[in-house]
Amino acid sequence: MTIVSHKSHDIKTKLHAVSTYRKGRFSVLHVCKKYHISKASLMRWNKVYDGTTDSLLEKSRRPHTSHPNAHTLDEIEKIQNMIKRNPHIGLTELYTKLRDKANYYRHYCSLYRVLKRIGYYSNRSTIRKKYRPKKYHTPEDLGEKMQLDVKFVPMDCNANLRDDYRYYQYTIIDEATRERFLYAYNEHSSFSSVDFLRRALKYFGYVPRCIQTDNGQEFTHFRETNLVHPFDVACEKLGIIHKTIKPRTPRHNGKVERSHRNDNERFYCRLKFFSFDDLKKQMQRYLYRSNRIGMTPLAFKSPIQKRKELFISNKINFLRVV
């Protein structure tokens, strides 16, 4: 198995990965697989970690001693004197003046690096680039990939004061059409996940290639074990690839997470149910409505319209009908 290593990791990933490894209950391969890191990175973080978050911050890689071919103090003094006489001089003009009048024979790029080191460009305004996630490739074929997640039903929606149970909304969404299937449960467990998968396939009428979930215990074993999770067993029997996202990165399941925010705005902010059966009935009525609302990513078409369009365009040759 190949572990993909990213160029940079956030401090929380480093902290949790090292803490999990130091517990001694998990192998290196298990930690690397769960946090999507390489073994070399994990060992390097573990070596410098002293219990504080600061120890995992990126350190300067500048050498302690100067290079033998580095600029001499005399050359740096010539550069500074030339800048004092010409405070607004450009890099190219400065380089030519130094070469013609001060016997300066360094490379053009070497001069630029020296100017940065002595702070010549420090006063110029710099705009820090905002974090921009990598462009995500949304599947164009029906059933190519689905996202699955669980949402807690708000307790304020329960109008029955004697009912103190927690209820959960299972949601699965086809990435190509944005069509969803919802179902309510009174527990989020592996049994509920397998039952929901069976109901979802019956609703959609086809078997997807891949289902992506988070690392919740209802979908996967986060701890290292030889046991196979029931949800993985169900997916394997159906020939479905079960993919888990990197821990603490819900944006990787962004489509289903965004749909949950829409549920809060369109459904739960006005919902009042008096029993579990009442919740399921109202949720099914809302499902019918939500799949028929136009969406901007679909050019203002509804998920149902998008699904019919893909059926007509003959992009479903690979689908396996339930």
C-alpha atoms as a printed R data frame, in Angstrom:
    type eleno elety resid chain resno       x      y       z
1   ATOM     1    CA   MET     A     1   0.000  0.000   0.000
2   ATOM     2    CA   THR     A     2   1.324  3.433  -0.926
3   ATOM     3    CA   ILE     A     3   0.991  6.293   1.574
4   ATOM     4    CA   VAL     A     4   0.642  9.658  -0.121
5   ATOM     5    CA   SER     A     5   2.672 12.369   1.591
6   ATOM     6    CA   HIS     A     6   1.691 16.027   1.220
7   ATOM     7    CA   LYS     A     7   4.245 18.814   1.124
8   ATOM     8    CA   SER     A     8   2.865 20.489   4.239
9   ATOM     9    CA   HIS     A     9   0.626 19.417   7.094
10  ATOM    10    CA   ASP     A    10  -1.224 21.546   9.601
11  ATOM    11    CA   ILE     A    11  -0.110 21.552  13.211
12  ATOM    12    CA   LYS     A    12  -3.188 19.630  14.391
13  ATOM    13    CA   THR     A    13  -2.433 16.722  12.064
14  ATOM    14    CA   LYS     A    14   1.138 16.568  13.346
15  ATOM    15    CA   LEU     A    15   0.032 16.706  16.980
16  ATOM    16    CA   HIS     A    16  -2.652 14.035  16.691
17  ATOM    17    CA   ALA     A    17  -0.466 11.737  14.578
18  ATOM    18    CA   VAL     A    18   2.441 11.818  17.040
19  ATOM    19    CA   SER     A    19   0.131 11.457  20.048
20  ATOM    20    CA   THR     A    20  -1.576  8.433  18.475
21  ATOM    21    CA   TYR     A    21   1.772  6.846  17.631
22  ATOM    22    CA   ARG     A    22   3.183  7.398  21.131
23  ATOM    23    CA   LYS     A    23   0.254  5.623  22.756
24  ATOM    24    CA   GLY     A    24   1.883  2.409  21.564
25  ATOM    25    CA   ARG     A    25  -1.393  0.704  20.650
26  ATOM    26    CA   PHE     A    26  -1.108  1.344  16.906
27  ATOM    27    CA   SER     A    27   1.469  0.410  14.301
28  ATOM    28    CA   VAL     A    28   3.291  2.940  12.142
29  ATOM    29    CA   LEU     A    29   1.410  1.753   9.052
30  ATOM    30    CA   HIS     A    30  -1.942  2.254  10.781
31  ATOM    31    CA   VAL     A    31  -1.093  5.822  11.882
32  ATOM    32    CA   CYS     A    32   0.208  6.763   8.429
33  ATOM    33    CA   LYS     A    33  -2.872  5.356   6.742
34  ATOM    34    CA   LYS     A    34  -5.323  7.170   9.016
35  ATOM    35    CA   TYR     A    35  -3.604 10.574   8.865
36  ATOM    36    CA   HIS     A    36  -2.474 10.335   5.212
37  ATOM    37    CA   ILE     A    37   1.188 10.943   6.024
38  ATOM    38    CA   SER     A    38   4.486  9.241   5.246
39  ATOM    39    CA   LYS     A    39   6.558  7.214   7.686
40  ATOM    40    CA   ALA     A    40   9.489  9.624   7.335
41  ATOM    41    CA   SER     A    41   7.334 12.577   8.373
42  ATOM    42    CA   LEU     A    42   5.924 10.713  11.367
43  ATOM    43    CA   MET     A    43   9.403  9.709  12.592
44  ATOM    44    CA   ARG     A    44  10.725 13.252  12.102
45  ATOM    45    CA   TRP     A    45   7.845 14.769  14.100
46  ATOM    46    CA   ASN     A    46   8.172 12.157  16.830
47  ATOM    47    CA   LYS     A    47  11.882 12.919  17.191
48  ATOM    48    CA   VAL     A    48  11.396 16.653  17.809
49  ATOM    49    CA   TYR     A    49   8.124 16.495  19.769
50  ATOM    50    CA   ASP     A    50   8.668 17.403  23.440
51  ATOM    51    CA   GLY     A    51   5.038 17.698  24.530
52  ATOM    52    CA   THR     A    52   4.509 21.252  23.287
53  ATOM    53    CA   THR     A    53   2.905 22.417  20.064
54  ATOM    54    CA   ASP     A    54   5.807 24.799  19.337
55  ATOM    55    CA   SER     A    55   8.185 21.880  18.914
56  ATOM    56    CA   LEU     A    56   6.251 20.739  15.833
57  ATOM    57    CA   LEU     A    57   6.403 24.114  14.075
58  ATOM    58    CA   GLU     A    58   8.562 24.386  10.981
59  ATOM    59    CA   LYS     A    59  12.126 25.385  11.907
60  ATOM    60    CA   SER     A    60  14.481 27.520   9.862
61  ATOM    61    CA   ARG     A    61  16.776 25.510   7.579
62  ATOM    62    CA   ARG     A    62  19.365 28.247   7.216
63  ATOM    63    CA   PRO     A    63  22.917 26.904   7.838
64  ATOM    64    CA   HIS     A    64  24.746 28.008  11.002
65  ATOM    65    CA   THR     A    65  27.937 28.927   9.124
66  ATOM    66    CA   SER     A    66  28.238 31.066   6.005
67  ATOM    67    CA   HIS     A    67  29.219 29.587   2.643
68  ATOM    68    CA   PRO     A    68  32.889 30.047   1.658
69  ATOM    69    CA   ASN     A    69  31.788 31.785  -1.542
70  ATOM    70    CA   ALA     A    70  29.320 34.079   0.227
71  ATOM    71    CA   HIS     A    71  29.489 37.862  -0.114
72  ATOM    72    CA   THR     A    72  32.312 39.406   1.894
73  ATOM    73    CA   LEU     A    73  31.790 42.270   4.330
74  ATOM    74    CA   ASP     A    74  33.569 44.601   1.899
75  ATOM    75    CA   GLU     A    75  31.169 43.694  -0.913
76  ATOM    76    CA   ILE     A    76  28.117 44.174   1.309
77  ATOM    77    CA   GLU     A    77  29.457 47.575   2.363
78  ATOM    78    CA   LYS     A    78  29.821 48.587  -1.294
79  ATOM    79    CA   ILE     A    79  26.213 47.569  -1.945
80  ATOM    80    CA   GLN     A    80  24.903 49.498   1.049
81  ATOM    81    CA   ASN     A    81  26.880 52.622   0.126
82  ATOM    82    CA   MET     A    82  25.519 52.493  -3.434
83  ATOM    83    CA   ILE     A    83  21.955 52.211  -2.084
84  ATOM    84    CA   LYS     A    84  22.510 55.186   0.251
85  ATOM    85    CA   ARG     A    85  23.564 57.340  -2.685
86  ATOM    86    CA   ASN     A    86  20.682 56.025  -4.801
87  ATOM    87    CA   PRO     A    87  17.831 55.206  -2.369
88  ATOM    88    CA   HIS     A    88  15.205 54.412  -5.071
89  ATOM    89    CA   ILE     A    89  17.451 52.512  -7.459
90  ATOM    90    CA   GLY     A    90  16.192 49.369  -9.159
91  ATOM    91    CA   LEU     A    91  17.866 45.982  -9.064
92  ATOM    92    CA   THR     A    92  19.143 46.026 -12.641
93  ATOM    93    CA   GLU     A    93  20.459 49.582 -12.388
94  ATOM    94    CA   LEU     A    94  22.123 48.792  -9.070
95  ATOM    95    CA   TYR     A    95  23.786 45.720 -10.542
96  ATOM    96    CA   THR     A    96  25.188 47.609 -13.516
97  ATOM    97    CA   LYS     A    97  26.489 50.474 -11.355
98  ATOM    98    CA   LEU     A    98  28.204 48.057  -8.985
99  ATOM    99    CA   ARG     A    99  29.771 46.159 -11.857
100 ATOM   100    CA   ASP     A   100  30.985 49.306 -13.651
101 ATOM   101    CA   LYS     A   101  32.038 51.471 -10.683
102 ATOM   102    CA   ALA     A   102  32.725 49.149  -7.729
103 ATOM   103    CA   ASN     A   103  34.418 46.129  -9.353
104 ATOM   104    CA   TYR     A   104  31.497 43.892  -8.449
105 ATOM   105    CA   TYR     A   105  31.621 40.528 -10.267
106 ATOM   106    CA   ARG     A   106  28.929 38.513  -8.522
107 ATOM   107    CA   HIS     A   107  25.949 37.004 -10.332
108 ATOM   108    CA   TYR     A   108  22.772 39.019 -10.800
109 ATOM   109    CA   CYS     A   109  20.736 36.544  -8.707
110 ATOM   110    CA   SER     A   110  23.332 36.647  -5.908
111 ATOM   111    CA   LEU     A   111  22.815 40.371  -5.600
112 ATOM   112    CA   TYR     A   112  19.066 39.882  -5.329
113 ATOM   113    CA   ARG     A   113  19.469 37.339  -2.508
114 ATOM   114    CA   VAL     A   114  21.794 39.671  -0.618
115 ATOM   115    CA   LEU     A   115  19.333 42.542  -0.927
116 ATOM   116    CA   LYS     A   116  16.569 40.356   0.513
117 ATOM   117    CA   ARG     A   117  18.806 39.277   3.389
118 ATOM   118    CA   ILE     A   118  19.832 42.803   4.376
119 ATOM   119    CA   GLY     A   119  16.183 43.934   4.275
120 ATOM   120    CA   TYR     A   120  16.150 46.071   1.141
121 ATOM   121    CA   TYR     A   121  12.711 44.731   0.157
122 ATOM   122    CA   SER     A   122  11.297 44.423   3.683
123 ATOM   123    CA   ASN     A   123   9.482 47.772   3.625
124 ATOM   124    CA   ARG     A   124   7.515 46.893   0.526
125 ATOM   125    CA   SER     A   125   3.956 45.778   1.207
126 ATOM   126    CA   THR     A   126   3.398 42.054   0.851
127 ATOM   127    CA   ILE     A   127  -0.025 40.476   0.515
128 ATOM   128    CA   ARG     A   128  -0.321 37.110   2.194
129 ATOM   129    CA   LYS     A   129  -1.971 34.606  -0.080
130 ATOM   130    CA   LYS     A   130  -5.165 33.119   1.226
131 ATOM   131    CA   TYR     A   131  -5.542 29.399   1.567
132 ATOM   132    CA   ARG     A   132  -6.927 28.016  -1.652
133 ATOM   133    CA   PRO     A   133  -7.891 24.355  -1.662
134 ATOM   134    CA   LYS     A   134  -6.976 22.245  -4.650
135 ATOM   135    CA   LYS     A   135  -9.537 22.060  -7.407
136 ATOM   136    CA   TYR     A   136 -11.801 19.080  -6.886
137 ATOM   137    CA   HIS     A   137 -12.828 16.959  -9.835
138 ATOM   138    CA   THR     A   138 -16.564 16.384  -9.621
139 ATOM   139    CA   PRO     A   139 -17.613 13.171 -11.379
140 ATOM   140    CA   GLU     A   140 -19.736 13.648 -14.478
141 ATOM   141    CA   ASP     A   141 -21.116 10.114 -14.644
142 ATOM   142    CA   LEU     A   142 -24.086  8.894 -12.672
143 ATOM   143    CA   GLY     A   143 -23.140  6.635  -9.769
144 ATOM   144    CA   GLU     A   144 -19.408  7.167 -10.108
145 ATOM   145    CA   LYS     A   145 -19.034  8.449  -6.541
146 ATOM   146    CA   MET     A   146 -21.283  9.145  -3.560
147 ATOM   147    CA   GLN     A   147 -20.684 10.908  -0.243
148 ATOM   148    CA   LEU     A   148 -22.207  9.582   2.979
149 ATOM   149    CA   ASP     A   149 -22.459 11.274   6.373
150 ATOM   150    CA   VAL     A   150 -24.520 11.404   9.578
151 ATOM   151    CA   LYS     A   151 -26.164 14.509  11.051
152 ATOM   152    CA   PHE     A   152 -27.565 14.964  14.562
153 ATOM   153    CA   VAL     A   153 -31.218 15.977  14.547
154 ATOM   154    CA   PRO     A   154 -31.498 19.130  16.726
155 ATOM   155    CA   MET     A   155 -33.063 18.444  20.110
156 ATOM   156    CA   ASP     A   156 -35.107 21.650  19.858
157 ATOM   157    CA   CYS     A   157 -37.158 20.106  17.048
158 ATOM   158    CA   ASN     A   158 -38.536 17.420  19.352
159 ATOM   159    CA   ALA     A   159 -41.872 18.686  20.667
160 ATOM   160    CA   ASN     A   160 -42.397 15.634  22.891
161 ATOM   161    CA   LEU     A   161 -40.930 16.643  26.264
162 ATOM   162    CA   ARG     A   162 -41.022 13.053  27.505
163 ATOM   163    CA   ASP     A   163 -38.870 11.862  24.633
164 ATOM   164    CA   ASP     A   164 -35.203 12.477  25.455
165 ATOM   165    CA   TYR     A   165 -33.709 10.200  22.768
166 ATOM   166    CA   ARG     A   166 -31.179 11.456  20.254
167 ATOM   167    CA   TYR     A   167 -32.067 10.991  16.591
168 ATOM   168    CA   TYR     A   168 -29.771 10.942  13.597
169 ATOM   169    CA   GLN     A   169 -30.135 11.742   9.916
170 ATOM   170    CA   TYR     A   170 -28.186  9.530   7.524
171 ATOM   171    CA   THR     A   171 -27.522 11.269   4.208
172 ATOM   172    CA   ILE     A   172 -26.034  9.995   0.953
173 ATOM   173    CA   ILE     A   173 -25.581 12.154  -2.140
174 ATOM   174    CA   ASP     A   174 -24.601 11.334  -5.706
175 ATOM   175    CA   GLU     A   175 -21.868 13.813  -6.660
176 ATOM   176    CA   ALA     A   176 -22.815 14.002 -10.339
177 ATOM   177    CA   THR     A   177 -26.524 14.742  -9.892
178 ATOM   178    CA   ARG     A   178 -26.598 16.029  -6.269
179 ATOM   179    CA   GLU     A   179 -29.568 13.712  -5.720
180 ATOM   180    CA   ARG     A   180 -29.852 12.674  -2.076
181 ATOM   181    CA   PHE     A   181 -31.460 10.029   0.059
182 ATOM   182    CA   LEU     A   182 -32.277 10.664   3.741
183 ATOM   183    CA   TYR     A   183 -33.414  8.371   6.515
184 ATOM   184    CA   ALA     A   184 -33.799  8.826  10.264
185 ATOM   185    CA   TYR     A   185 -32.412  6.475  12.941
186 ATOM   186    CA   ASN     A   186 -32.434  6.477  16.727
187 ATOM   187    CA   GLU     A   187 -28.791  5.382  16.832
188 ATOM   188    CA   HIS     A   188 -25.725  5.812  14.667
189 ATOM   189    CA   SER     A   189 -24.023  2.440  14.589
190 ATOM   190    CA   SER     A   190 -22.637 -0.059  12.116
191 ATOM   191    CA   PHE     A   191 -26.035 -1.759  11.994
192 ATOM   192    CA   SER     A   192 -27.716  1.533  11.039
193 ATOM   193    CA   SER     A   193 -25.044  2.206   8.407
194 ATOM   194    CA   VAL     A   194 -25.536 -1.165   6.712
195 ATOM   195    CA   ASP     A   195 -29.328 -0.819   6.858
196 ATOM   196    CA   PHE     A   196 -29.120  2.688   5.396
197 ATOM   197    CA   LEU     A   197 -26.885  1.467   2.566
198 ATOM   198    CA   ARG     A   198 -29.466 -1.171   1.663
199 ATOM   199    CA   ARG     A   199 -32.282  1.405   1.692
200 ATOM   200    CA   ALA     A   200 -30.227  3.911  -0.311
201 ATOM   201    CA   LEU     A   201 -29.433  1.438  -3.093
202 ATOM   202    CA   LYS     A   202 -33.095  0.491  -3.276
203 ATOM   203    CA   TYR     A   203 -34.004  4.181  -3.594
204 ATOM   204    CA   PHE     A   204 -31.424  5.038  -6.273
205 ATOM   205    CA   GLY     A   205 -31.889  1.789  -8.168
206 ATOM   206    CA   TYR     A   206 -28.196  1.335  -8.966
207 ATOM   207    CA   VAL     A   207 -24.918  0.444  -7.243
208 ATOM   208    CA   PRO     A   208 -22.264  3.211  -7.180
209 ATOM   209    CA   ARG     A   209 -18.600  2.621  -7.848
210 ATOM   210    CA   CYS     A   210 -17.336  4.411  -4.722
211 ATOM   211    CA   ILE     A   211 -18.782  5.663  -1.427
212 ATOM   212    CA   GLN     A   212 -16.812  8.216   0.596
213 ATOM   213    CA   THR     A   213 -17.312  8.624   4.364
214 ATOM   214    CA   ASP     A   214 -15.558 10.153   7.343
215 ATOM   215    CA   ASN     A   215 -13.749  8.106   9.976
216 ATOM   216    CA   GLY     A   216 -16.726  7.665  12.312
217 ATOM   217    CA   GLN     A   217 -17.060  4.370  14.139
218 ATOM   218    CA   GLU     A   218 -20.319  3.722  12.319
219 ATOM   219    CA   PHE     A   219 -18.321  3.466   9.055
220 ATOM   220    CA   THR     A   220 -14.852  2.190   9.907
221 ATOM   221    CA   HIS     A   221 -12.576  0.902  12.676
222 ATOM   222    CA   PHE     A   222 -10.381  3.837  13.667
223 ATOM   223    CA   ARG     A   223  -8.417  1.598  16.028
224 ATOM   224    CA   GLU     A   224  -6.058 -0.970  14.622
225 ATOM   225    CA   THR     A   225  -7.763 -4.342  14.508
226 ATOM   226    CA   ASN     A   226  -7.914 -7.505  12.436
227 ATOM   227    CA   LEU     A   227 -11.711 -7.324  12.347
228 ATOM   228    CA   VAL     A   228 -13.435 -6.082   9.212
229 ATOM   229    CA   HIS     A   229 -16.074 -3.432   9.783
230 ATOM   230    CA   PRO     A   230 -19.638 -4.512   8.876
231 ATOM   231    CA   PHE     A   231 -19.998 -1.539   6.543
232 ATOM   232    CA   ASP     A   232 -16.837 -2.607   4.675
233 ATOM   233    CA   VAL     A   233 -18.214 -6.137   4.457
234 ATOM   234    CA   ALA     A   234 -21.462 -4.843   2.947
235 ATOM   235    CA   CYS     A   235 -19.597 -2.673   0.432
236 ATOM   236    CA   GLU     A   236 -17.286 -5.524  -0.551
237 ATOM   237    CA   LYS     A   237 -20.212 -7.847  -1.224
238 ATOM   238    CA   LEU     A   238 -21.701 -5.237  -3.547
239 ATOM   239    CA   GLY     A   239 -18.384 -4.427  -5.215
240 ATOM   240    CA   ILE     A   240 -18.345 -0.871  -3.864
241 ATOM   241    CA   ILE     A   241 -15.091  0.924  -3.059
242 ATOM   242    CA   HIS     A   242 -15.282  2.397   0.455
243 ATOM   243    CA   LYS     A   243 -13.056  5.449   0.794
244 ATOM   244    CA   THR     A   244 -12.453  7.357   4.045
245 ATOM   245    CA   ILE     A   245 -11.349 10.991   4.179
246 ATOM   246    CA   LYS     A   246  -8.442 12.377   6.174
247 ATOM   247    CA   PRO     A   247  -9.353 12.860   9.885
248 ATOM   248    CA   ARG     A   248 -10.692 16.311  10.863
249 ATOM   249    CA   THR     A   249 -11.115 17.458   7.258
250 ATOM   250    CA   PRO     A   250 -14.897 17.620   6.697
251 ATOM   251    CA   ARG     A   251 -14.314 19.798   3.628
252 ATOM   252    CA   HIS     A   252 -13.292 16.634   1.782
253 ATOM   253    CA   ASN     A   253 -16.921 15.546   2.134
254 ATOM   254    CA   GLY     A   254 -18.022 19.027   1.166
255 ATOM   255    CA   LYS     A   255 -21.102 18.216  -0.907
256 ATOM   256    CA   VAL     A   256 -22.899 16.252   1.783
257 ATOM   257    CA   GLU     A   257 -21.756 18.728   4.464
258 ATOM   258    CA   ARG     A   258 -23.148 21.624   2.416
259 ATOM   259    CA   SER     A   259 -26.433 19.776   1.987
260 ATOM   260    CA   HIS     A   260 -26.670 19.445   5.775
261 ATOM   261    CA   ARG     A   261 -26.385 23.211   6.082
262 ATOM   262    CA   ASN     A   262 -29.241 23.549   3.617
263 ATOM   263    CA   ASP     A   263 -31.257 21.144   5.774
264 ATOM   264    CA   ASN     A   264 -30.818 23.443   8.767
265 ATOM   265    CA   GLU     A   265 -32.039 26.432   6.777
266 ATOM   266    CA   ARG     A   266 -34.901 24.771   4.912
267 ATOM   267    CA   PHE     A   267 -36.111 22.050   7.251
268 ATOM   268    CA   TYR     A   268 -34.880 21.974  10.845
269 ATOM   269    CA   CYS     A   269 -35.327 25.681  11.574
270 ATOM   270    CA   ARG     A   270 -39.118 25.146  11.354
271 ATOM   271    CA   LEU     A   271 -39.424 21.449  12.203
272 ATOM   272    CA   LYS     A   272 -41.487 20.167  15.132
273 ATOM   273    CA   PHE     A   273 -42.043 16.415  15.457
274 ATOM   274    CA   PHE     A   274 -43.912 14.532  18.168
275 ATOM   275    CA   SER     A   275 -42.562 11.015  17.682
276 ATOM   276    CA   PHE     A   276 -39.900  9.095  15.831
277 ATOM   277    CA   ASP     A   277 -42.414  7.968  13.214
278 ATOM   278    CA   ASP     A   278 -43.521 11.559  12.750
279 ATOM   279    CA   LEU     A   279 -39.891 12.593  12.160
280 ATOM   280    CA   LYS     A   280 -39.433  9.940   9.480
281 ATOM   281    CA   LYS     A   281 -42.629 10.966   7.681
282 ATOM   282    CA   GLN     A   282 -41.713 14.645   7.642
283 ATOM   283    CA   MET     A   283 -38.164 13.821   6.545
284 ATOM   284    CA   GLN     A   284 -39.422 11.796   3.567
285 ATOM   285    CA   ARG     A   285 -41.672 14.669   2.484
286 ATOM   286    CA   TYR     A   286 -38.727 17.038   2.735
287 ATOM   287    CA   LEU     A   287 -36.572 14.611   0.703
288 ATOM   288    CA   TYR     A   288 -39.100 14.718  -2.127
289 ATOM   289    CA   ARG     A   289 -39.014 18.516  -2.054
290 ATOM   290    CA   SER     A   290 -35.228 18.961  -1.750
291 ATOM   291    CA   ASN     A   291 -34.460 16.741  -4.756
292 ATOM   292    CA   ARG     A   292 -36.669 18.990  -6.879
293 ATOM   293    CA   ILE     A   293 -35.031 22.324  -6.021
294 ATOM   294    CA   GLY     A   294 -32.815 23.883  -8.702
295 ATOM   295    CA   MET     A   295 -29.129 24.224  -7.843
296 ATOM   296    CA   THR     A   296 -26.467 26.634  -9.086
297 ATOM   297    CA   PRO     A   297 -23.808 23.917  -9.772
298 ATOM   298    CA   LEU     A   298 -26.373 22.176 -11.994
299 ATOM   299    CA   ALA     A   299 -27.154 25.336 -13.996
300 ATOM   300    CA   PHE     A   300 -30.369 25.795 -11.970
301 ATOM   301    CA   LYS     A   301 -31.585 22.295 -12.750
302 ATOM   302    CA   SER     A   302 -32.904 20.072  -9.995
303 ATOM   303    CA   PRO     A   303 -31.157 16.789  -9.072
304 ATOM   304    CA   ILE     A   304 -34.072 14.842 -10.524
305 ATOM   305    CA   GLN     A   305 -33.760 16.716 -13.837
306 ATOM   306    CA   LYS     A   306 -29.997 16.160 -13.874
307 ATOM   307    CA   ARG     A   307 -30.484 12.438 -13.293
308 ATOM   308    CA   LYS     A   308 -32.909 12.175 -16.238
309 ATOM   309    CA   GLU     A   309 -30.466 14.126 -18.389
310 ATOM   310    CA   LEU     A   310 -27.623 11.695 -17.646
311 ATOM   311    CA   PHE     A   311 -29.886  8.743 -18.385
312 ATOM   312    CA   ILE     A   312 -30.749 10.220 -21.794
313 ATOM   313    CA   SER     A   313 -27.102 11.025 -22.612
314 ATOM   314    CA   ASN     A   314 -26.147  7.320 -22.321
315 ATOM   315    CA   LYS     A   315 -23.554  7.864 -19.604
316 ATOM   316    CA   ILE     A   316 -24.703  4.966 -17.469
317 ATOM   317    CA   ASN     A   317 -23.381  1.932 -19.296
318 ATOM   318    CA   PHE     A   318 -21.333  0.848 -16.280
319 ATOM   319    CA   LEU     A   319 -24.192  1.059 -13.759
320 ATOM   320    CA   ARG     A   320 -25.325 -2.086 -12.014
321 ATOM   321    CA   VAL     A   321 -29.039 -2.020 -11.357
322 ATOM   322    CA   VAL     A   322 -30.210 -3.222  -7.969
